[in-house]
């Protein structure tokens, strides 16, 4: 910060520091209060894999080192010296410094705002500045108003009251954040201009979830900074609206996102320790949410109330600092976000077996058909004929439409599916079998995350499970846990969290619902942590992972993200036993590996490399679109060792046709590879299905080998396809069309969009520019990541 900009704040900062030093000791907790002393979470574990650096393997048992065995830490000293400081002393010192700095900064910004408004020569006050953007859109990565990535651009914010209370934005890029249509032809119909009600975009519901958590935390920070006008939560929001632009002017920020994030979360850090009234925090969070037109009053009240308890618990127990959480939310340019980066799982001492390239099965070998379902998102309140354009993150649930209403079978909008569409799909599947087994990777409830309760989630779980069992009968179905199964959404505490905040209510219900499909041993680990393994066919083992333990949106990982539930170490042990037994392994999960927290994803990538001869297939969902992620050998990052298939969703959310996938897998015979030989994607064309008097017709959209001319569908074939995409524009645009299940965005994917997408397809682990060497010279890696984040919360 320039010295001239810093001087007006120095006096308030010094006064605040003196006030904190003279404050009484932390109060004891009492009903209706928050404990004012931070409870530190478990210390981070350290190891040789630095999540970005692949070091030489360490001896067994030393890869994960307990911090308790390291009583001292090395810190910079004066005049180039280095001092050893005890961890306990360092933690206590840091906690005191954080309390002091946090409260000082919060009050200093308020004081700076006052001086800026009235001081001579100060920057112009809020009246001279444009209206601030909605607060947490400053803090969150930019998200598109469409699933298609759009060129990152500076956005011009407009007063949301001009759009009937809903958020609107415009940007220089094409397709994103602006009203647009859909391409006609093929499958689908031309869509009209999207209204302001769709401003939440593809990631609207999950952005609202993150915003709810952050608003709750922010309310504590604002309250701790000092009360506004007495008795009015709206006045605090008004004060905040003044403080942010003035702080931006005072600090010389052209873009408030990263600096504002650090200031706000410093205030939050103080608020969580100093604010006593949880009721006041909730009221203030709702006021801020409504003041900035982030959502309607009803949605704000319900989402804040739903998230409040878990958010405050995780934040007060977290060891993350403001700079780290801003790095988590905004990217590495704003801070180093993974404070637990120095951990790695322990790999076996047994040397990796010699690599044998996969070979096609012999003529006449059996082929298994594996049904794959993901992201069903049943909306209990879907109403045919209702408005597909609304202010909430989820529509087609009521209201009079201004144009065509919601279709009977589904709608091209930000809508989920009615139960009769899911039932029609299952009837179709029952008639078009047989299948050898089915993989089902979660996300059962709808995107109305602000209205959900545990009872709602359990009802959705049991209802859809019963329908599958009814129509698919004796077919073995192997599920995985999605991020929407919990309440609040994305909140999955590790097994060491007990009591009412644990996930036992959900896992126990899954055990009861899925008991017909899973053996006793699999049910035991499912009950513990939502993951399991079992032998599904002779020589083929299935592993179902709970990918919520790697999710950046899981607030519980702020406490400790080091291998939650020990799931990755468990995976290593399962794969080692499978390798000894000569078994092949399929891995299923909801969230794809590249969407995981950095260190979790790098460890997973490391595991796949070690067991490339054992892992025969990886199958995920979550993104709602049809894509894949490549895995390469860690030595050269050029030899393909695996592929993670990401299948399209059953739901239409957002602007998609319903779809499902069938994998053709090398069948049961001695020395079968159990690898994917081909896959087919099927859709329900909503344009045709919703015509008067029409019956729904599920139809084959494409087959992979037929469409892309594969001799086989092994990882090497998909790697070669990426190379062909570089030179064959028609082939790439065909992939783009199929990626969106025959209903792509109106704007084709060209230039920067193409570079970012090709990089994403090559990247099975997060934040690694080395995997995109052929793309980085065309577009800087941070810009590529910005494109990724626009679809990351789908």
N, C-alpha and C positions, 0 to 999 in steps of 0.2 A: 504494500500500500504506500502511495506517495506520502512524504512527511507532512505536506500541507493538508492532506486529507485526513491524516491520523491525529493531528494536534487537537481539533475540537472534541475528540472522543477520549483523550487521555485523562482529563479530569474526572469525567463520569466513571471511567474504568477504575481509576485509583480509589474513588469513593466506594464503588461496588466491592472492590477487593477488601477494603477495610471493614465493610459491613459484614461480609461473609466470614472474615477472620474472627470478628467479635460476636458472631451468632452463637446461640446456645447449642449444646450437643443435640444430636438427632433425637427426635421425640419417639417414644414408643408407639407402636401401631395401636389403633383403636377402631371400633366400627365406623365405617364411612371415611377412613383415611388411608393413605398410602404410607408404607414404611419409608421414612426419609433417608435411611441408610441403604446404599446400594448393596445388593447381594451379588457378589461376583460369581459367575458361572465357573465351570471346570476350566482349569488352565489348558491352553492349547497343547496338543501333542506335536512332537517334532520328529522328522525323519529325513531320509536322504532324497526323496522325490520332492522337488521344490515347486511342483505344479507349473512347469515352464522350463524346468531343467531336469533332464533324465540322467541321474548320476549312476555310478556303479552300484550294484546291489550290495546291501550290507548283510552281515551275518544274521541268521534267523533270530528273532527276538529283539534285535536292535533297531529294526525299521521303525517301530513305534516306540518312542521313548517317553515315559511318564515324566511330566515336569517336576513331580515331587522328588525325583532323583537328582534334580538339578537345583540345589538350594540357592545358587547365586547366578546372577546374570551380568554380562559384560556391558558396560555403558560408557559413552564418551566422557572423558574427564576434562579438566582444564589444561590448557597449554599442551594439547596433544596426548595427555595421559589418558588411560582407561581405568576405570574403577570397577571393582566387583561389588555389587549391591545385592542384598538378600531380596528374594522375590517378595517376601511379605512386606518388607520396608518399601520396595518399589511400588507394590500394589497400593499400599496405604498412601504413599506420597502422590501417586497418580490420581487416586480417588479424590484427595483433597484438592489437587490442582484442577481437576475436572469440575468439581463443584464451584470453585472460585471463578475459573475462567468462564464457565457456562453462565452463571448468574451475572457476572460482570458484562459479558458481551450482550446479553439480552437487555439489560438496563441501559447499556451504553447506546445500543441502537435506538431505543426509545428516546433517550436524551438527545442523541444526534438528530433524530427526527424533529424534536422540538426546536433545537437550535437552528436546524436547516430552514424551518419555516419562518423563524423570526429574526435570525441573526443577520447583521449587515454583511453583505457580500456573500451570503450563503447561496447555495444552489436553489433554484426555484422549487417551491413546495409542490405538493401533489397536484394542485390545480393546473400547474404548468406542464405536467407530464401526462402521457396517454394513460388510459385506464390499465391497471395491472392485469396480466393474464390470470386465469384461475390458478390458485396457489400451487396445487400439487401437479398441475401440468408443467410448472417450472421444474419440479423435482423429479418427475418421472421421465423416462426416455420417450421421445416423440413417438406417437402411435398414429397410424394412418386411419383414414376414414374408409379404408377398403383393405382387403387382404393383400392387394398388390402393393409391393414396395414402391415408394415414390422418391424422387430426388430430394435429399435433405436440403432444406432451405430455411432462411429466416422467415418467421411467420409474423404476419400482421394481425394483431388481436383486435377484435371489435367488441363493443359493449354487448354482452350477451342478452341484455334486455331487448335489443333490436330483433332478436330471433325468438321472441315469445318465451324468454327465460331459458333457452337451451344454448349450449356452447356452440359457437361457430368459429371457424378459422379459415384463413386462406393462405396458400403458399405458392411459391413460384414453380414448384415441381408439377408435373402432370399427373393427374389421376388421384393424388392424395389430398385429403383435407379440402376438397372442393366437390361440389355437386357434379355428378357424372352419371352416365348410363352404362349399360352393359352391352357387349357386342351381341348382335343377333346372329342366327345361323347355327347349324349343328344342333346341339342340345341347348335349349333355353330360349328366352325371348328377349327382345329389347326392353330394357327397363327405363322408366322415366327418370327425371332428375331426382336425386335424393333430397329430402327435406332436412330441416334443421334437427329433426328428431333423431336422425341417425348420426349425430355428431360424435357420439361415444365411439363409433367405429367398431372395427373387428374385435378389438380387445376391450370394449367398453365395460363389460361386466367385471373382468379381472382388474382393469384399471381402477374401477370403483372400489374393488376390494382392497387394493393397495392404498388408495386414497383414504378409505375409511380408517385403516390402521394408522396412517400418517397423520390424518386430521386429529385423531384421538391423542396421539403423542404430542402434536403441535399445540393442542389446547392446553395441555399441562405446561408446556414451555411458555406460552403467552401468559398464562395465569401466574406462573412463577416470576415472570419479568415484572409484574406489578399490575394492580387492577386498573382498568380504564375507568370510564364514568360509572359510578356506582349503580349496581342493580341491573345492568343490561349486558347480556352476552353479545348483542349486536354491536354495542359500542366497542367491545374488544375487537370484534371483526373489523369495525371501521378504523380503529387505531392501527390494526395490522395492515389494512389497505394503504394507510398513509406511510407507515414505517418502511415498507418494502421499497417503494419508488424512491423515497428520500435516502434510504440506505444505499440504493444503487447509485444515485447521483453523488452522494457523499464519498463513496468508495471508488467511483469512477468505473462502475461496471457497465459495459455495453450489453452483456447478456447476463441476466440475473441468475440463471439456472444454477451453476456450480457455487458461486459465492453465496447466494441466498440460501442454498441448501446447507452450507456449513454454518452460517449464522443461525438459521432456524433450528438446526439439530443441536447446536450448542445450547440454545435456549431450552430445547426439549430435554436435553440431558439434565439441566438444572431443574426443570419443571417436574420431572419424574422423581426427583429426590426432595424437592422443597414444597411442592403443592400438596395440600392436605385433603382437599375435598374432591372425591371422585365424581360426585354429582355435578360440581361446578365444571370439571373437566369435560364431562359429557355434554352439558348445556353449551359450553363454549365451542366445542367441536361441531355441534349441530349448527350453531349460529354462523360459524365460519363457513361451513359447507353451504348453507343457504345464501349467505352474503355474496359468495363468489359464484353463485348459480351453478355449483357443481352438479347438483341434482335437486329434485323437488324436496319440499320439507318432509314429506312422508318417507321418501327414500333415505334422506339424510338421517332422520331420527332412527329408522330401523337399522341401517347399516352401522351407524356409530354404536348403538346399543348392543348390536350383535358382536362387534369386534372389540369393544372396550376392555373387557376383563382380560382376554388373552393378550392383547397388545400391551397393556400396562404390565402384565406379568412378565412377558418375554423381554420388554425393554428394561425393566428394573433388574432383571437377572442377567442381562446381556453384558459382555465385556467389550462390546464394540464402541468405538469413539465416533464423534461426528464426521471426521474426515473419512473414516472407513465406511460408514454407512452411505455417505454421499458417493464414494467410489462404487459401492454396490448398486446404487440407484441410477447413477448417471454415467458410469463407465470409468475406466482407468485414468482418463484425463483429469478426473476430479478427486482422485485419491486411491490408495491401495486398499481394496475392499475386502480381501480375503485374509483376515488376521490369523486364520488357521492354515496358512498355506504350506507350512512345513510339516506335513504328515503324509505317510504312505502306508499302505497295507503291506503285510509280510508275505512275500512269495515263497514257494517251497524251495528247498535246497536242490531238489531233483532237477537235473538239467532239462531244458526244453527239448522235446523229441525232434528229430530231423523233420524239416518241412517237406511235405509231399504235395505238390500241386493237385487240386481236385481234378478228377477225370469224369467224363460222362458215364452214366450207368450203362451196363450192357444191354443190348437189344432185348426187348421183352421184359425187362425188369419192372417190378410193380412200382406204381406212382401213387402216393397218398395225396388226398385232397383235404387241405386244412382250411376251414372257414375262419375268417378273421372279421370280428366286429369291434368297433371302437367308437367312443363319443356318441352315444345314443341320445342323451339329453332330452328326456321326456318332460314336456311341459304340461302339467295337470290342468292349467288354465288356458291352454290354447283354444281360441274361439274362431272357427271359420267365419269369414265375413267381417271380422273386426279389423281395426286399423293396423296395418303393418308399419306405420310410421308413428313413433311416439317419443316422448322425452326420456323415458327410462331406457336402461341398457337392453331390455328385452321387450319385444312388442308382440302383436297378434294375440293379445290377451284381453281385448275389450276396446271400447271407444268406437265412434263412428268414423269410417274412413273417408278421406277427402277424394280418393280415387278408388281403384279396385280394392276390394277387401282381401283379407287373408284367404288363401286357397284352402280347400278341404283337406288336401293331402300334405300341404306345406307351402311355404312362401319364400320367394327370393327376397329376403330382408333379414334384419337382425331378430330372427324368430327361431325357436326350437320346434320340436315335432309333437303332434298329438299322439295319444296312445294308439288310436286306430291305424295310424301309419306304421308304427312299430309292429303292431299285430299283423298287418298286411305283409310286412317284410318277412316275419317269421313263418307265416303261411306259405309264402313264396319259397322260402328256403326249405321247408319241409317237403315241398312238392318237387324240388329240383335237385335233391341229394342224389346219391348218398355222400356223406362226408366221413372221413376217418376220425376227425376230432375238430374242436373249435377253440380258438384263442379269443378271449374277450377282455380288452384292456381298459375297461372302466369309463368313468364319467357318465353316470346314469341320470342324475338330476339336471334340471334346466339351469339357465343362467340368471335366474331371479335370486341372486345371492343375498340380497338385502332382506328377503322375506323368509328365508329358510330356517327351520328348526331341526333338532335331532329327529323328532318324530317324522318330519317331512322326508328327511334323507333315508330313514329306515323304511318308510312306506314305499319310496321309489325303489329301494334295493329289493325288497321282498316282492313287489308287484312285477317288476321286469324279470327278476330271476324266475318267478313262477310262470311267466309267459314263455320264457325260453325253455323251461322244463316241459311245459305243456306241448309245445309245437315241435321241439327237437327231440323229445322223448329220451331214449337211452343214449343219445350221442354224448360222449364225454366232453364237457366244456371246462376250460381252464381259465379262470379270471385273473385279472390284476387290478390293483387299487388305483383309481383315478384321483386327480386333485380336487374334483368337485364332490366327492363323496362325503367330505367332512363339513362340519360347521364350527367356526367360519370356514369358508372356502380356503384351501391351501394350508390350513393350520393342522399339522400333524406332529404333535410332540413325540420325542423319542420315548422308548419304553420306560426309561427311568423316571418319567413324570407320572405320578400316581394321582389318585383321587378323581374329582369330577372333571378336571382339565385333561385327563388322559384320553387316549383314543380307544380305550377298552370297550366303550359302548358300541363303537362301530365295528371293531374287529370281531367281537363276540357275535354280533348280528350276522356278519359275513360267514363265520364258522357255522352258524345254524342254517343259513340259507344255502351255502355251498357244500354242505356235508354229503349230499348224494354224489358229488363229483370228485371229492378229495379224500385220500386215506388219512388215518389218524395222525401220523407223524406230520404231514403237511398242514393239517388243521392246527396243530400245536404251535408251529412257528407263525402261522397266519394270525392266531390269537395274540401272539406276543408282539409282532411288529408288522403284520400285513404282507409278509413274503413267505415263500415256501418252495419246496422242490419235490418231485416225484418222478418215478419211472413210468412213462406213458406208453411206451412200446418196447419190445425187446431191443436193447441197444440204444434207445433214445430217452434221454432225461430232459425234463422241463424244469426251468427255473423261472419263477414269477417274482420280479423285484418290485418293491415299493419305492417308486421313483420320487415320491414326495420327500424323501430324505435327501434328495439332491437338489431340490427346487429352490431357486432364488426367491420365490414368493412365499416360502414357508418361514414365517416370523420366528418360529421356535428354534431355527438354526442360528439365530443371532446369539443364542446362549452358548452353543458349541456345535460347530459344523463338522467336527472330526469324526468321520465314519459313523453317522448316527445309527444306533441300534447294532453297531458292528456288522452291518449288512454286507459290506464289501469283503471284509475278512471272512465272513461266512461263505460268500460266493467263491472266494479262492479255495476254501476247503472243499466245497462241493465239486468244483471243477477238478481239483487234484484227485479226489476219489474217483470221479468219472474217468479221468485219464488213466488211472491205474486199472480200472475195470474195462477199459476199451469202449466206453460209452460215448456217444455224441450228445451234445447239449443244445437245446433251443432256449433262448432267453426272451421273455416277454416282459413288457412294462408299459407304463403310460407315457411319461415324458421322455422324449428322445435324449440321448446322452449329451449332444452338443448344447442343449438347453439347460444343462445342470450347472451348479456352482463349479467354479473353475477347478478346484483341487479334487473334488469328487469325480468330475469328468476325466481329468488327467489320470487318476488312479484307475478308473474303469477302462480307459484306453490301454493302459499298461497291462491290465489283466487280460484283455482280449488279445493283445500281442503275445503274451506268454502262452495262452491256451488257444492259439489259432487253429491247432489241429483238433481241438475238442469242441469248440463252439461252432456249430454248423449253421446257426441262424439267429438273427436278432430281429424282434418285431415290436414296433411301438406305434403310438397314435398321437393324440393331443393337439396337433397343429391344424387338424380338420382338412388338410390338403394332402395330396399324393406326392411324396418325395422320398429321398433316401439320404443316408450319410455314410461316407466311405471311411474305412479304417486302413491305415498303411503301416508298414513296418517302421518301428521307431528309429532304426539306424539310418535309413535313407529317405524315409517318408515318400517312397515311390512305388514300392511293391504292395499291391492291395492284399490285405490279409483277412478282410471281412467287410460286411455291409450291414447296416441297420436299416431295415425297411420301415418307412413311416406311412401308414395306410390312411386313406381318406375316411372322413367321419360319416356316420349314419345321419347325423343332424344336418340341417340346412344352414346353420349359423356360421358365417353370415353370407347370404347371397349365393348359396351353393345348392346343387342337387343332392338328395340323399344318396348314399353309396355304401358299398361293402366290398370286401376283397376275398378271393380264393387263392391260396398258395398251392402250387403243385410241388410236392417234396419227394425226393428220392425215397422209395418205400422200404418196406420191411423185407430184408433178405441179408444173408451173411455179407459183412463188410460194406453195408450201405453207408453212403456219405451223409444221408439225411439232410442234404443241402437243398435249397430252393432251386428248382429247375425252370420254373416259370410262374407267373401270377396273372390273374385276370381281375379286372375291376368292373363292377356292375353298378348301375345307377337307376334311379327313378326320375324320368324326365318330367319335371313338374309342369312345364308348359303344356304337355300333352295330357298328363294325368288330371289336371284341373279343368280341362275343357268340359262343358256341359254334357252329361251322359257318358263320359269316358270312364274306363276302368284303368286302374294303375297297372302299368306294365314295366316290371323291372327288366332291364336289358343290358347286355354286355357292351361296355364302353370300349374296351381294348384289352389285348393281351400283350404282355411285355415283349416276348420273343418275336411275335408277329410284327408288332409295331416298330421295334428298333432293330430288327434283323439280327438277333442274337443267335449264334450257334448253340450256346448254353446261356444260363443266367447266373454264372458264378461272379464273384467280386471283380475279376479281371475284365469281364465283359462290361460291367457298369463303369469301370474306370475308363475303358476305351470309349464308351458312350460320351463321357465328359469331354474327351478329346475331340470327338466328332461334333459335339455341340459348338465348339469354337469355330469350326469351319463351315458347318451346315446350318445356316440361319433358319431354313424351313423346318428342319428336324427339331431345332431348339424351340421354335414357336409351337410346334406340335406338342412337345413336352409341356410347355406352359399352359396350353389349352387343356391337356389331360390332367395336369396338376390340380386344376380347379374343377375337376369332374364335369367337363364339358360346359362350364358356365364361367369363363374367366372374366377378369376386369376388362373394361372397354379399352384401356390403354395397353398396347402390347409391351412386353418386357424387352427393352433395348438398352444399349449402352450401359450406364451405371447399374441399372436393375439387373441386367444379364451378368455383369461381372460379379455382383454381390451374390446372386443366386448360384452361380457356378462355384463360387468360393464356399457357400454354405453346403452344397452337395458334397464337396470334398472334405468337409470338416466334421469328424466324429468326436472332436473334443473342443471345448470352448477356448476362445481367445488365443489362437495359435496362428500367427501370420505365415509360419513356415509351410503350413498345409495349403496355402493359397499363393505360392510363389509365382505361378503363371498369371495370377490376377492382380497381385499387389502393385505391379509396375503400371497397371492401367488405372487403378483407383487406390488411394491410400487406405491402409487397413482400418484406421478409425472410421473412415467414411463407410467402408463395407460393414463394419459393426453397427453403425447407425442405421443402415438399411435393415439389418437383422432385427434390431430392437423394435422396429415398426411392426413386426409380426410375432414378436416373442411371447406376448401374453394372450395369444388367441385361445 
